[in-house]
Amino acid sequence: MRIGFSVPQFGPFADPDRTAAMCAALEELGCHSLWVADRLLAPLTPPDGYPGGRAMPARYATHLDPLLTLGVAAAATGRVRLGSSTLNALWQPPVVLARALTTLDLISHGRLDVGLGLGWMREEYEAAGVPWRGRGARLEETLDVLDAVWCSDPVVHTGALWTVPGSTVLPKPVQGPRPPVLLGGFTPPALERVGRRADGWLSASMPLPYFHGLWAVAAEAAERAGRDPAGLRRVLRVNPEVTAVEAGPEETHHRGTVRQICDHLRGMCETETDEVLVDLQLTTDSPGEFLDLAAAFLAELAEPAVSSPARQALS
């Protein structure tokens, strides 16, 4: 199983020197990938619609820029894949975004995974000066422009929102024809887009019936588009609340012991293209605690799945 961790960038980890040192340590622990997230602001009046109906964690108010932080991670490491889960794709013009992502692919010598999403907070869209309405269509054209910049020479694009006249845009990314593009989302339209035009889905730990239902939408869309669903990656993110005592079955997709949370993640991982992304920034407060817990997750996820009765017998 490929196992990744969040790049330390929020709350007490929002320090570039600390971020660099921790990324190097995480790579040395043996993880497969490191991922940044994207937060623009934390409204003083709680926003509506935070996933799961919970309050937005207070430490998200302190954050480092995701793309610059990926540059720090790239300079501090030499092997791990580097990605975004997720980068809010619509807060800057796609040509500008393509230039930044190309540069990151060059800095990292071809280790970049481009993870894009639409976000969920209206207040951030308002602050960025980007319309909230029409997000899906805006993302579709953003992907068109990214493909044009990365895969065409000369580059030309004419669309409803952006026009790129016939131009030379160099250099191209190290990875050809472009870096892998993974899309986030938890609605049928989002999963249809994943199946139709992305290289994978940035998912999250969730109850298995809902997970399987969403994935079926992506698989069917891929088949309609003449693509093989088996080739799509699934990166399963969990923001765990690690406890010393076992949680109830309904909570184990995000809360419980390391073993409980890992058992749930193993239940979600069914194919060779599945990956796990563990974000430890909300359950740890110091670099030492973060790295110790990362080592515990790596050790646990490296083990094969064992049923609960068998585990009890081994205890």
N, C-alpha and C positions, 0 to 999 in steps of 0.2 A: 504494500500500500504506500502510495506517495503521500508524504505528510509535510505540510507547510505551516508557517506561523505568521502572525501579524508582524509587520515592521513596527517597532515601538515608536509612536509619534503622538500619542494623546496623553493628557493629564500629566502625571509626574514623569512620563517618558518623552515629553516634548522638548528634548534637548539634543541638538545635532551630534554632539560628541558622544553622548550616551547612546544615541541611536546607532551610530557607526560601530561602537564597541560591541553592542548587543547583537547586531547583525552578524558581525564576524564570529561571535561566540555561538550563535544559533547555527551558522553554517558548520562550525567545527563539531557541534553536537550530532550532525548528520542529517539535518532536515533537507527536504527536496526543494522547497520554495519559500519565498518571503513576499508578503502582500501588504500594500498600503491601502488605506481607506480615505474617504473624501468627506470633509465636513467644512462648511463655510462659516457658520455662526450658530449660536445657541440663543434663541429668543428669550427675553426675560419673562414674557407671557408664554406658558407652555403651548407649543403648537399642537394641532390636532393630527391624529393619524399615525403616531409613532407605531411601528410594527409591534403587534402583540398587545396594544393598548397600554403599554408601560410608559412611564416617564423617561424622557431622553436622559441618559447618564450625564451627571454634572461634569465629568472630566472631558466630555466631548467639546466643552467650551474652550479648552486649551489644545491647540493642534498645530502641527506642521503641515506645510503645503505638500500634497501627495507626490507631485512630479519631482519637485526638488528633493524630497525625502528619498524617492527611488534613486535619484542620482547619488545621494549619500550611501545608500545600500549597495549600489553597483560598485562604488569605489572601495567599499569595505569588504567585498566578497569577490570570489572568482569562479564559483561553481553553481550556486543555487539559481533556480529560475526566479525572476522578479516580476511581480504582477500588481494589478490594482483590482481591489474587490470592495467596492467598485468606484471607478472614477465617474463623476457626474459629467456625462458627455456633452451637455448642451450649454455649458457656462462659458464657452469660448468658441470663436469661429473654427470650423473644422480644419481649415488650412493651417491655422496657428497650432491647433492640437496635433495635427499630423507632423508638423516640424518638431515639436517637443518630443513626441513619441519616437520619431526617427532618431533623434539625438540620443535618447535613452537606450534605444537598441544598439546604437553605435558604441556608447559608453560602456554598456554591459557586454559587448562582443556577442550580441545575438541571444541574450537571455531573457528578453522581454515578452511577457504575456499581457495583452491589452484587454483589461476587463472594464467594460462600460455599462452604465446604468442610467436611469432617469431620476434617481433620488425619490424622495417622498415629501419634502418640506416646501410648502409654498413660499415661506418667508425667505428661503435661500434663493429661489428663483427671482423673487422681487428685488432682493439686494443685488443680484447679478445682472438685473435688467433684461431678463429672458422671460418670454411669455410662458405661463403655466399651461395654457390651452395649446393643443396641437403638439404635445411632446412626442407622441409616437411618430408622426410624420417628420418631425424635425430630426429625430434619431435616424430614421431611414435615410434621409438625405445626407446626414452627417457620415453615415457608413459609406454612402456612395462617393462622397468627396475623399474620405480616407483611402478608399480603394483606388480612386483616380490618381491621387498623389503618390501612393506607394507602388502602384502596378503599371502606370502608364508613362510614356515618354514620347512626345510631349504630353503634359497634363492639360486636360480641358474638361470643364464641367459646366453645364447649364441646367439650373433647377429652379424650383419655386422660391427658394430662399437665398441661394448663393450662385454666383457665376465666377468661374475661373477661366480667364481667356487662355488660349493656347500658350503654354509657358514651359520653360525648363525649371524643374524643381529637383535639385540634387543636394546632398546625396540621397540614395535610396537606403532603406533599412538593410541590415546584415541578413536578416531572415527573408527568404524569398518564397513566394512572391510578396509576402508581407508578414509581419508578426502575427501570431495567433490572436484572434479576436473572440473574446468570451463575453456574453451578455448576461446581466442580472435581470431579475424580475420574478414575480410570483402570481401572475395572471395568465389566463389562456392566450391573449394577444402577445404577451411578452415571450411565452414559450413557443408560439407559432413562429415568431421572428427568429428565435434561437435555431429551430429546426431548419428554417428556410435559408439562413444566410450566415450563421455564426459557426465558430469552431467548437463551441461548448457553452455550457450554462454555469453561471455563478449562482449556486443554490445556497441553501442554509439548512441547518439541522431542523427538522420538523417532523410531525407525526407521519408515519410511513404511508397511510392511505392517501393523504393529500400530496405527498411527494410523488407517488406513483401516478396519480391522476394528472399532475402537471407534466410529468415526463412523457406520458402517453401523447400529449398534445404536440410536444417537440418531435417525438419519433414519427408521428403521422405526417407532420409538416415536412420533415426531411424526406420521407419517402415520396411525397407528392412532388417535391422539388428535384427528384432523381438523385438524392444523396443517401448515403448509408448511415442510419442512426447509430450504428455501432462505432462509428468513427468520431462521434461527438464526445468531448470531455465533460465531466461533471465535477465541479469543485464545490465540496460540501463545507460551508462555513459554519462554525459553532462559536458563539461567544459564551463560554461556559461560566456558570457560577459553581465553582468547585467547593464541595462541602466535605466534612470529615465523616458524616453519617449518610447512609443511603437515602435517596429521595424516593417518593412514590413513582409508580410506573408512568403516570401522566406527565411527569416533570423531567424525565431522564434525557430528553432530547436537548436540554440546555442546563439542567441543574442536577447535581448529585456528586458522587465520588468520581475520581478519574476513571475507574474501572466501569462504572455505570454509563458514563458519557461515551466512553470508547466502545462499549458494547452496542450502544445505539448507532454510533457512526459505522461500525462494522456491518450492522444490519442494513444500512443504506447503501453501502458500497457493494455493487453487484458485478461490475465490469472492470476490465483492466484499465479503462480510461478514467476511472473514478479517483479523485484526490480528496484529501481532508485539509481544511484550513482552520487552525485553532487560534482564536484571538484571545490572548491572555491579559489584555490591558485593563479589562474591567474587573478582574478577579485577583490581581496582584498589584503591589504598590512599590516594589523595589526591583532593580535589575537581578539581584540574587534570587528573589522569590520567583520572578518571571522565568529565569533560566532553569531553576530547579523543577518548576512545574512543567516546562517544556520537555525536560529530560524524562519526566514521569510519563507524559503523554507519548513520547517517542517509544519508550520501553513497552508501554501497554499496547499501543497500536501495532507494534512489531510482532506481537503474539497472535497466533491464530484464534479465531472465535471459539469460545467455549461456552456451553449452555450454563444457565444460572445454577441448576442443581449440581452440575459437575464442578463449577467454581466453588460452590459451598463445600463439596467433598474435598477440594484441594486446600481449603482454608484451614 
